[in-house]
Amino acid sequence: MTDRWALAPAEGGGVELAPLGPDGLPAGPVVREEDPASAVRARPEVTRWVWRSTAEVYPRLLATGVRVERCYDIEAAETLLLGHEGRYGEPRSAAAALARLRGGPVPPDPPQRPAEPGAQSPLFEPEGSRPLPLADLLAVYAEQQRRHERAARPDRMRLLTAAESAGTLVAAEMNHAGLPWSADVHRAVLHDLLGERYAGGGEPRRLAELADEVSAAFGRRVRPDLPADVIKAFAQAGIKVRSTRRWEIESVDHPAVKPLIEYKKLYRIWVAHGWSWLQDWVRDGRFRPGFQAGGTVTGRWVTNGGGGLQIPKVIRRAVVADPGWRLVVADADQMEPRVLAAISRDPGLMEVAGRESDLYQSVSDRAFSGDRAQAKLAVLGAIYGQTSGDGLKNLAALRRRFPKAVAYVDEAARAGEEGRLVRTWLGRTCPPAAQAGEDPAEEAGIPAADEDGDDRAWVPGYASTNARARGRFARNFVVQGSAADWALLLLAALRRACADLAAELVFFQHDEVIVHCPEEETETVVAAIREAAALAGRLTFGETPVRFPFTTAVVECYADAK
């Protein structure tokens, strides 16, 4: 009895499915079932389902109470394989893969629209696409197996595809579960911050008051929500500013600065997470932003609506566990430098990263005379491409003590500048050519600004100009992308550990995961996170001394975790 089956829509309704052998070819007759849920329920021995798209099939299974252990997502695999072959950006749909296989015209991918709150895509019929019959799906799958064998490191590439497919299952399950959200707490927070709402959808009371204070400080009416108007007002006051970002204007000596900064902070909350957002995105005590695995070129996740990865700390007060339940909030400690240690195999950095203590302090003791701040800037500068100011001096000190680590990212930068392919440890591949105006940090999934409006100025010397942008992108890519690969395997291991519990994964971004569980399961979940991190480290990078510790907090309210 085979443990791997393929599933596809059948002509005239229902689904077709067939068992698969180790070579990916059918190992038995094609059978028909009324619907996917019936097909999966009837075959509990199947541990991996091959289908076109998890986002297409799995939400419907979850809605009927059906879960699967593993899957192979054809379209997720196609994206990874195209990238590995230096063809990132070509249409990634199963229909496109079939057309390439048969030498026919390749259809474009359907446009992806932002998710509508509470919406669910129609089964097997996403807009602008067409379902593939089982025979065609199997042809694409078999060809993908051959392409994996032709990869630079077939074993790693297969693991990456399995991890990405597992990520699609986790994303679908998190979208199904939803992040616990108290609408009453959210409304109370908004009232405390913004004051009363005015009829007609205008600015709430506190914003209107701050706008008046800004205008009074400038001596004329100024729209603080319009950066051009604010810059002009400063210029008329004899002060030149290039933007209204907090880091730039907070040092300006002018009475408008304080109310302006407060206005910008509250305005962001009102627009992004105000009353309209609450009405649109919170249903039955849950927020479902539409998590999407592998949404950026580095593999970092995105959400398809609702700003799920930019929840301000003050709004996190509304993320409240159900009665009798708790939130286990886990943050990976200094993940990027630990990943750099693992992929570079630098003996000194691996030794430092083999401890669960403060990595930056350990680096500072070895290379920066105990100056932790300098050590942190040096390590982050190496990863993000700091090339001016004290950056060169810091990098030189880091290179003397950890030569293989710095050489690893330096080589990635050179390869990027020369237009060569650059890969993560498992084989996710950086596109071969940067386009004009491309911001490497943005493409890597690094937000341009934090919740207070700060940009990336915390890394001195960082610049998002075109000069050598491709090299900085590639330098960062090998670390951030390898971290994303590791995180996928962490999620897969944690998902399996929670399978026999009531606990459910409800949130993930980059280096943070939240599990919602009954209070009596919290100790088990905390241990599972620790064990999943260690297992993911071994699976991703092999046996190294590097450890990936987490800081965990068991709380009733998300805001209390930090």
PAMAR-168354 format. One record per residue (C-alpha): x, y, z. Coordinates in nm, 2 decimals, m for minus. Each point is the difference from the previous one (the first is absolute). Example, Ala and Ser with C-alpha at 12.3 -4.5 7.8 and 13.67 -1.06 7.14 Angstrom:
<pts>
1.23:m0.45:0.78 .
0.14:0.34:m0.07 .
</pts>
This chain:
<pts>
0.00:0.00:0.00 .
0.15:0.33:m0.11 .
m0.01:0.30:0.24 .
0.01:0.26:m0.28 .
m0.30:0.09:m0.21 .
m0.08:0.27:m0.26 .
m0.32:0.19:m0.01 .
m0.16:0.22:m0.27 .
m0.34:0.12:m0.11 .
m0.19:m0.24:m0.23 .
m0.18:0.10:m0.31 .
m0.37:0.03:0.07 .
0.06:0.05:0.38 .
0.15:m0.18:0.29 .
0.37:m0.09:0.01 .
0.24:m0.26:m0.15 .
0.27:m0.15:0.20 .
0.27:m0.26:m0.04 .
0.27:m0.17:0.21 .
0.36:0.09:m0.08 .
0.32:m0.20:0.01 .
0.34:0.12:0.11 .
0.07:0.11:m0.35 .
m0.30:0.23:0.00 .
m0.19:m0.21:m0.26 .
m0.34:m0.15:0.06 .
0.02:m0.32:0.20 .
m0.37:m0.10:m0.03 .
m0.32:0.08:m0.18 .
m0.16:0.34:m0.01 .
m0.31:0.03:0.22 .
m0.26:0.26:0.04 .
m0.16:0.15:0.31 .
m0.28:0.25:0.06 .
0.23:0.26:0.15 .
0.35:0.05:0.15 .
m0.12:m0.05:0.36 .
m0.16:m0.34:m0.08 .
0.32:m0.10:m0.18 .
0.23:0.09:0.29 .
m0.23:m0.14:0.27 .
m0.02:m0.34:m0.18 .
0.38:m0.03:0.00 .
0.14:0.07:0.35 .
0.32:m0.20:m0.09 .
0.11:0.27:m0.25 .
0.26:0.22:0.15 .
0.07:0.23:m0.30 .
m0.24:0.14:m0.25 .
0.12:0.14:m0.33 .
m0.22:0.29:m0.13 .
0.02:0.31:m0.20 .
m0.03:0.26:0.27 .
m0.05:m0.03:0.38 .
m0.17:0.33:0.00 .
m0.25:m0.13:m0.25 .
m0.08:m0.34:0.17 .
0.08:0.01:0.37 .
m0.23:0.27:0.13 .
m0.30:m0.20:m0.12 .
0.14:m0.31:0.17 .
0.05:0.19:0.32 .
m0.36:0.14:m0.02 .
m0.12:m0.36:0.02 .
0.23:m0.10:0.28 .
0.25:m0.18:m0.21 .
0.37:0.04:0.04 .
0.29:m0.16:m0.18 .
0.35:m0.09:0.13 .
0.21:0.11:m0.30 .
m0.05:0.13:m0.35 .
0.20:0.08:m0.32 .
m0.11:0.34:m0.14 .
0.06:0.00:m0.37 .
m0.01:0.37:m0.04 .
0.22:0.07:0.30 .
0.25:m0.25:m0.14 .
m0.01:0.17:m0.34 .
0.08:0.33:0.15 .
0.31:m0.14:0.18 .
0.11:m0.19:m0.31 .
m0.03:0.29:m0.23 .
0.20:0.21:0.23 .
0.27:m0.27:0.03 .
0.02:m0.02:m0.38 .
0.05:0.38:m0.02 .
m0.35:0.06:m0.13 .
m0.16:0.17:0.29 .
m0.30:0.21:m0.10 .
m0.12:m0.24:m0.27 .
m0.36:m0.12:0.04 .
m0.01:m0.24:0.28 .
m0.35:m0.16:m0.04 .
m0.04:m0.37:m0.06 .
m0.15:0.09:m0.34 .
0.31:0.20:m0.09 .
0.23:m0.29:0.11 .
m0.20:m0.24:m0.22 .
0.02:0.24:m0.30 .
0.38:0.02:0.05 .
0.02:m0.38:0.02 .
m0.19:m0.04:m0.33 .
0.16:0.29:m0.18 .
m0.32:0.20:m0.03 .
m0.08:0.37:0.07 .
0.04:0.07:0.37 .
m0.30:0.17:0.16 .
0.06:0.29:0.24 .
m0.07:m0.05:0.37 .
m0.34:0.15:0.10 .
0.03:0.33:0.19 .
0.00:m0.04:0.38 .
m0.25:0.23:0.16 .
0.00:0.10:0.37 .
m0.21:m0.23:0.20 .
m0.35:0.11:0.09 .
m0.07:m0.03:0.37 .
m0.16:m0.34:0.07 .
0.01:m0.10:m0.37 .
0.07:m0.35:m0.12 .
0.12:m0.09:m0.35 .
m0.22:m0.23:m0.21 .
0.11:m0.36:0.00 .
0.24:m0.08:m0.29 .
m0.09:0.31:m0.19 .
0.22:0.30:0.09 .
m0.07:0.30:m0.22 .
0.20:0.00:m0.32 .
0.12:m0.36:0.03 .
m0.12:m0.34:m0.10 .
0.01:m0.33:0.19 .
0.23:m0.27:m0.13 .
m0.14:m0.35:m0.05 .
0.18:m0.27:0.20 .
0.20:m0.13:m0.30 .
0.14:0.35:m0.07 .
0.07:0.06:0.37 .
0.20:m0.33:0.02 .
0.20:0.10:m0.31 .
0.10:0.32:0.16 .
0.08:m0.17:0.33 .
0.22:m0.27:m0.17 .
0.19:0.28:m0.19 .
0.05:0.19:0.33 .
0.16:m0.31:0.15 .
0.24:m0.01:m0.29 .
0.08:0.37:0.05 .
0.07:m0.06:0.36 .
0.26:m0.26:m0.09 .
0.17:0.25:m0.23 .
0.03:0.26:0.28 .
0.34:0.11:0.13 .
m0.08:m0.19:0.32 .
m0.29:m0.23:m0.06 .
m0.03:m0.12:0.36 .
m0.02:0.36:0.13 .
m0.24:0.11:m0.28 .
m0.24:m0.29:0.08 .
0.01:0.10:0.37 .
m0.07:0.36:m0.09 .
m0.30:m0.10:m0.21 .
m0.14:m0.22:0.28 .
0.05:0.28:0.25 .
m0.17:0.26:m0.23 .
m0.29:m0.24:m0.04 .
m0.02:m0.05:0.37 .
m0.01:0.38:0.04 .
m0.30:0.02:m0.23 .
m0.18:m0.24:0.23 .
0.09:0.20:0.31 .
m0.11:0.32:m0.17 .
m0.34:m0.15:m0.09 .
m0.05:m0.13:0.35 .
0.09:0.33:0.15 .
m0.25:0.18:m0.23 .
m0.26:m0.26:0.10 .
0.07:0.04:0.38 .
0.04:0.37:0.00 .
0.18:0.22:0.26 .
m0.22:0.05:0.31 .
m0.12:0.36:0.00 .
m0.22:0.19:0.25 .
m0.20:0.26:m0.18 .
m0.10:0.16:0.33 .
0.36:0.05:0.11 .
0.09:0.13:m0.34 .
m0.28:0.26:0.01 .
0.10:0.11:0.35 .
0.36:0.04:m0.11 .
m0.10:0.21:m0.30 .
m0.22:0.22:0.22 .
0.28:0.05:0.25 .
0.25:0.09:m0.27 .
m0.22:0.19:m0.25 .
m0.30:0.13:0.19 .
m0.35:0.02:m0.14 .
m0.08:m0.08:m0.36 .
m0.17:0.28:m0.20 .
m0.29:m0.07:m0.23 .
0.09:m0.02:m0.37 .
0.33:m0.19:0.05 .
0.21:0.30:0.07 .
0.31:0.00:0.23 .
m0.08:m0.09:0.36 .
0.02:0.26:0.27 .
0.37:m0.05:0.11 .
0.13:0.02:m0.36 .
m0.20:0.31:m0.06 .
0.15:0.16:0.31 .
0.35:m0.09:m0.10 .
m0.05:0.13:m0.35 .
m0.11:0.33:0.15 .
0.32:0.01:0.22 .
0.22:m0.06:m0.31 .
m0.18:0.28:m0.19 .
0.03:0.23:0.30 .
0.38:m0.07:0.03 .
0.05:0.09:m0.37 .
m0.23:0.30:0.01 .
m0.21:m0.12:m0.29 .
m0.22:m0.29:m0.09 .
0.21:m0.31:m0.06 .
m0.12:m0.35:m0.09 .
0.22:m0.23:0.21 .
m0.12:m0.30:m0.20 .
0.16:0.14:m0.31 .
0.38:m0.02:0.01 .
0.04:0.25:m0.28 .
m0.20:0.26:0.20 .
0.21:m0.06:0.31 .
0.33:0.02:m0.19 .
m0.12:0.33:m0.15 .
m0.10:0.14:0.34 .
0.34:m0.09:0.14 .
0.17:0.17:m0.30 .
m0.20:0.31:0.06 .
0.13:0.00:0.36 .
0.35:m0.02:m0.13 .
0.05:m0.37:0.07 .
0.09:m0.24:m0.28 .
m0.12:m0.36:0.05 .
0.00:m0.27:m0.27 .
m0.29:m0.20:0.15 .
m0.23:m0.01:0.30 .
0.14:m0.33:0.14 .
0.03:0.01:0.38 .
0.38:m0.06:0.00 .
0.06:0.30:m0.22 .
m0.24:0.26:0.16 .
0.03:m0.09:0.37 .
0.33:0.19:0.03 .
m0.15:0.31:m0.16 .
m0.04:0.29:0.24 .
m0.35:0.11:m0.08 .
m0.33:0.00:0.21 .
m0.18:m0.20:m0.28 .
0.22:m0.30:0.04 .
m0.15:m0.15:0.31 .
m0.37:0.01:m0.11 .
0.10:m0.10:m0.35 .
0.18:m0.32:0.12 .
m0.30:m0.09:0.22 .
m0.24:0.07:m0.28 .
0.19:m0.23:m0.24 .
0.01:m0.28:0.25 .
m0.38:0.02:0.07 .
m0.09:0.06:m0.36 .
0.18:m0.32:m0.10 .
m0.21:m0.19:0.26 .
m0.32:0.17:m0.11 .
0.05:m0.08:m0.36 .
0.16:m0.35:0.02 .
m0.18:m0.14:0.31 .
m0.29:0.23:0.08 .
m0.37:m0.06:0.02 .
m0.04:m0.07:m0.37 .
0.27:m0.26:0.02 .
m0.16:m0.17:0.30 .
m0.33:m0.02:m0.18 .
0.15:m0.14:m0.31 .
0.25:m0.25:0.13 .
m0.11:m0.14:0.34 .
m0.27:m0.27:m0.02 .
m0.13:m0.21:0.29 .
0.29:0.10:0.22 .
0.27:m0.09:m0.26 .
0.23:0.20:m0.23 .
0.09:m0.19:m0.32 .
0.24:0.21:m0.21 .
0.07:m0.27:m0.27 .
0.35:m0.13:0.07 .
0.19:m0.09:m0.31 .
0.31:m0.21:0.03 .
0.30:0.10:m0.21 .
m0.15:0.33:m0.10 .
0.33:0.18:m0.06 .
0.30:m0.11:m0.20 .
0.19:m0.08:0.32 .
m0.28:m0.23:0.12 .
m0.12:0.22:0.27 .
m0.38:0.00:0.05 .
m0.25:0.27:m0.09 .
m0.37:0.04:0.07 .
m0.25:0.06:m0.27 .
m0.19:0.27:0.18 .
m0.07:0.16:0.34 .
0.36:0.10:0.08 .
0.05:m0.31:0.20 .
0.38:0.03:0.03 .
m0.01:0.37:0.11 .
m0.21:m0.01:0.32 .
0.10:0.29:0.22 .
0.09:m0.09:0.35 .
m0.28:0.20:0.15 .
m0.25:m0.18:m0.22 .
0.13:m0.34:0.11 .
m0.19:0.06:0.32 .
m0.30:m0.12:m0.20 .
0.16:m0.34:m0.07 .
m0.14:m0.19:0.30 .
m0.01:m0.37:0.06 .
m0.33:m0.18:0.04 .
m0.12:m0.06:0.36 .
0.21:m0.28:0.14 .
0.25:0.02:m0.28 .
0.34:0.18:m0.03 .
0.22:0.14:m0.27 .
0.35:m0.14:m0.02 .
0.20:0.27:m0.17 .
0.35:m0.11:m0.12 .
0.27:0.22:m0.15 .
0.32:m0.14:m0.15 .
0.30:0.16:0.17 .
0.24:0.17:m0.24 .
m0.10:m0.23:m0.28 .
0.19:0.16:m0.29 .
0.35:m0.02:0.14 .
m0.06:m0.35:0.12 .
m0.11:m0.09:m0.36 .
0.32:0.17:m0.13 .
0.20:m0.22:0.23 .
m0.16:m0.31:m0.12 .
0.02:0.07:m0.38 .
0.36:0.15:0.01 .
0.13:m0.28:0.23 .
0.22:0.26:0.16 .
0.15:m0.18:0.31 .
0.02:0.31:0.22 .
m0.35:0.11:m0.08 .
m0.14:m0.35:0.03 .
0.16:m0.02:0.35 .
m0.17:0.32:0.10 .
m0.33:m0.10:m0.15 .
0.02:m0.34:0.17 .
m0.10:0.18:0.33 .
m0.34:0.12:0.09 .
0.14:0.31:0.16 .
0.00:0.35:m0.17 .
0.19:m0.06:m0.33 .
0.08:0.37:m0.05 .
0.16:0.02:0.34 .
0.21:m0.30:m0.07 .
0.11:0.15:m0.33 .
0.08:0.33:0.17 .
0.22:m0.18:0.26 .
0.20:m0.16:m0.28 .
0.03:0.29:m0.25 .
m0.12:0.33:0.14 .
0.14:0.03:0.35 .
m0.34:m0.08:0.16 .
m0.19:0.27:m0.20 .
m0.32:m0.18:m0.07 .
m0.15:0.28:m0.21 .
0.29:0.01:m0.23 .
0.00:m0.38:m0.03 .
m0.37:0.00:m0.10 .
0.05:0.27:m0.25 .
0.29:m0.19:m0.15 .
m0.19:m0.33:m0.03 .
m0.31:0.17:m0.15 .
0.22:0.21:m0.22 .
0.16:m0.31:m0.14 .
m0.35:m0.15:m0.07 .
m0.16:0.32:m0.14 .
0.29:0.15:m0.18 .
0.12:0.30:0.21 .
0.27:0.16:m0.22 .
0.07:0.35:0.15 .
0.08:0.18:0.32 .
0.12:m0.23:0.28 .
m0.13:m0.29:m0.20 .
0.32:m0.08:m0.17 .
0.20:0.01:0.33 .
m0.26:m0.22:0.17 .
0.00:m0.24:m0.30 .
0.38:m0.02:0.01 .
0.00:m0.10:0.37 .
m0.27:m0.26:m0.07 .
0.19:m0.14:m0.29 .
0.32:m0.04:0.21 .
m0.19:m0.21:0.26 .
m0.26:m0.18:m0.21 .
0.16:m0.01:m0.35 .
m0.21:m0.28:m0.15 .
m0.33:0.17:0.10 .
0.09:0.33:m0.16 .
0.15:m0.17:m0.30 .
m0.33:m0.19:m0.05 .
m0.22:0.31:m0.03 .
0.28:0.19:m0.19 .
0.00:m0.28:m0.27 .
m0.38:0.02:m0.02 .
0.02:0.37:m0.05 .
0.26:m0.04:m0.28 .
m0.21:m0.27:m0.17 .
m0.30:0.23:0.02 .
0.18:0.29:m0.15 .
0.12:m0.22:m0.28 .
m0.35:m0.13:m0.08 .
0.07:m0.35:0.11 .
m0.25:m0.22:0.17 .
0.01:0.01:0.38 .
m0.17:m0.27:0.21 .
m0.10:m0.06:0.36 .
0.13:m0.31:0.18 .
m0.28:m0.21:m0.13 .
m0.01:0.14:m0.35 .
m0.25:0.28:m0.01 .
0.14:0.23:m0.27 .
0.04:0.37:m0.03 .
m0.12:0.14:m0.33 .
0.30:0.05:m0.24 .
m0.05:0.37:m0.07 .
m0.12:0.29:0.21 .
m0.22:0.26:m0.16 .
0.04:0.37:0.01 .
m0.13:0.15:0.32 .
0.00:m0.33:0.19 .
0.04:0.02:0.37 .
0.18:m0.31:0.13 .
m0.14:0.03:0.35 .
m0.35:0.04:m0.13 .
0.03:m0.29:m0.24 .
0.13:m0.21:0.29 .
m0.31:0.07:0.19 .
0.15:0.25:0.25 .
m0.25:0.27:0.08 .
0.10:0.35:m0.11 .
m0.13:0.14:0.33 .
m0.10:m0.12:0.34 .
m0.32:0.08:0.18 .
0.13:0.34:0.11 .
0.10:0.10:m0.35 .
0.37:m0.08:0.03 .
0.18:m0.12:m0.30 .
0.32:m0.21:m0.03 .
0.22:0.28:0.14 .
0.08:m0.23:0.29 .
0.27:m0.15:m0.22 .
0.25:0.28:m0.06 .
0.11:0.03:m0.36 .
m0.30:m0.18:m0.14 .
m0.12:0.16:m0.32 .
m0.28:m0.12:m0.23 .
0.15:0.16:m0.31 .
0.07:m0.20:m0.31 .
0.38:0.00:0.05 .
0.10:m0.36:0.07 .
m0.36:m0.07:0.10 .
0.02:m0.34:m0.16 .
0.30:m0.09:0.21 .
m0.16:0.11:0.32 .
m0.31:m0.20:m0.10 .
0.20:m0.31:m0.06 .
0.20:0.04:0.32 .
m0.32:0.03:0.21 .
m0.17:m0.27:m0.21 .
0.22:m0.29:0.10 .
m0.06:0.07:0.37 .
m0.37:0.10:0.00 .
m0.09:m0.26:m0.25 .
0.18:m0.28:0.19 .
m0.17:0.12:0.31 .
m0.34:m0.03:m0.18 .
0.09:m0.35:m0.10 .
0.08:m0.09:0.36 .
m0.32:0.16:0.12 .
m0.21:m0.22:m0.24 .
0.15:m0.31:0.15 .
m0.06:0.14:0.35 .
m0.37:0.06:m0.08 .
m0.03:m0.35:m0.15 .
0.15:m0.16:0.31 .
m0.21:0.21:0.24 .
m0.32:m0.08:m0.20 .
0.07:m0.37:0.03 .
0.07:0.04:0.38 .
m0.33:0.18:0.04 .
m0.20:m0.26:m0.21 .
m0.11:m0.20:0.31 .
m0.07:0.31:0.21 .
m0.28:0.25:0.00 .
0.27:0.27:m0.07 .
m0.01:0.18:m0.33 .
0.25:0.22:m0.18 .
m0.16:0.34:m0.05 .
0.27:0.24:m0.10 .
0.35:0.00:m0.16 .
0.23:0.27:m0.13 .
0.37:m0.04:m0.08 .
0.13:m0.08:0.35 .
m0.31:m0.01:0.21 .
m0.27:m0.26:0.04 .
m0.32:m0.01:0.22 .
m0.18:m0.31:0.11 .
m0.34:0.02:0.16 .
m0.06:m0.28:0.24 .
m0.18:m0.11:0.32 .
0.18:0.11:0.31 .
0.08:m0.35:0.10 .
0.19:m0.05:m0.33 .
0.23:0.30:0.02 .
0.30:m0.19:0.15 .
m0.03:m0.26:m0.27 .
m0.01:0.27:m0.27 .
0.30:0.19:0.13 .
0.20:m0.32:0.00 .
m0.13:m0.08:m0.35 .
0.12:0.33:m0.13 .
0.35:m0.06:0.14 .
0.02:m0.35:m0.14 .
m0.14:0.11:m0.34 .
0.27:0.28:m0.03 .
0.28:m0.25:0.07 .
m0.14:m0.26:m0.25 .
m0.04:0.27:m0.26 .
0.36:0.10:0.05 .
0.12:m0.35:m0.05 .
m0.22:m0.06:m0.31 .
0.08:0.33:m0.16 .
0.38:0.04:0.07 .
0.11:m0.35:0.10 .
0.19:m0.07:0.32 .
0.15:0.33:0.13 .
0.06:0.14:0.34 .
m0.24:0.29:m0.08 .
m0.30:0.03:0.23 .
m0.33:0.18:m0.08 .
m0.14:0.10:0.34 .
m0.34:0.17:0.04 .
m0.13:0.24:0.26 .
m0.35:m0.11:0.09 .
m0.28:0.16:0.19 .
m0.32:m0.15:0.11 .
m0.26:0.27:0.02 .
m0.37:0.07:m0.03 .
0.06:0.32:m0.20 .
0.25:0.03:m0.29 .
0.11:0.34:0.11 .
0.13:m0.14:0.33 .
0.25:m0.22:m0.18 .
0.25:0.28:m0.07 .
</pts>
